[in-house]
Amino acid sequence: MPASPQNKPIPRKVSRSGERDVHIIWNDGHESLFEACFLRLQCPCASCVDEMTGQRVLQDEQVSNTVSPKSVELVGRYAIRVWWDDGHSSGIYTFEFLRGLCSCVSCRPN
C-alpha cells in the first residue's frame, strides 16, 4: 500500500548550513544535516551510478572533500537538485532517498 501524503518525507525547509553542508527540516519536525562531500558522493544520477547494474561509478577520490553546493532547488514536489561547485548538477535526490541517507542517531539502528 502506498504511503499517504502525511507519511511521506517532505522538506519544510532546505538550506545550506555553513559553507558546505545541506540542512533539511522535514514535515515531521525531524532535521537532517548532510555533509557536502558525503551528499555529492551519494549522487544517484546516471553519470555517478551505472544504470544497468546499479553499481556506483563515482569514486571517492573523484570528489574533493571541499566540494560545496552553489545552490539547491526543488524539483517538483518530490526531489531536490544540487548545483555543485565542481560543475556537477545532474543528480536529482528524491525526498525519500535523502531521508534514507540521514545518519543521525534517531534514524540509524543501534
Secondary structure as the mmCIF struct_conf table of DSSP 4:
data_model
#
loop_
_struct_conf.conf_type_id
_struct_conf.id
_struct_conf.beg_label_comp_id
_struct_conf.beg_label_asym_id
_struct_conf.beg_label_seq_id
_struct_conf.end_label_comp_id
_struct_conf.end_label_asym_id
_struct_conf.end_label_seq_id
HELX_LH_PP_P HELX_LH_PP_P1 PRO A 2 SER A 4
TURN_TY1_P TURN_TY1_P1 PRO A 5 ASN A 7
BEND BEND1 LYS A 8 LYS A 8
STRN STRN1 PRO A 11 SER A 17
TURN_TY1_P TURN_TY1_P2 GLY A 18 ARG A 20
STRN STRN2 ASP A 21 TRP A 26
TURN_TY1_P TURN_TY1_P3 ASN A 27 ASP A 28
BEND BEND2 GLY A 29 GLY A 29
STRN STRN3 GLU A 31 PHE A 34
HELX_RH_AL_P HELX_RH_AL_P1 ALA A 36 LEU A 41
TURN_TY1_P TURN_TY1_P4 GLN A 42 GLN A 42
BEND BEND3 CYS A 45 CYS A 45
TURN_TY1_P TURN_TY1_P5 ALA A 46 CYS A 48
STRN STRN4 VAL A 49 VAL A 49
TURN_TY1_P TURN_TY1_P6 GLU A 51 THR A 53
STRN STRN5 ARG A 56 ARG A 56
HELX_RH_3T_P HELX_RH_3T_P1 ASP A 60 GLN A 62
BEND BEND4 VAL A 63 VAL A 63
TURN_TY1_P TURN_TY1_P7 ASN A 65 THR A 66
STRN STRN6 PRO A 69 VAL A 75
TURN_TY1_P TURN_TY1_P8 GLY A 76 TYR A 78
STRN STRN7 ALA A 79 TRP A 84
TURN_TY1_P TURN_TY1_P9 ASP A 85 ASP A 86
BEND BEND5 GLY A 87 GLY A 87
STRN STRN8 ILE A 92 THR A 94
HELX_RH_AL_P HELX_RH_AL_P2 PHE A 95 LEU A 101
BEND BEND6 CYS A 104 CYS A 104
TURN_TY1_P TURN_TY1_P10 VAL A 105 CYS A 107
BEND BEND7 ARG A 108 ARG A 108
#
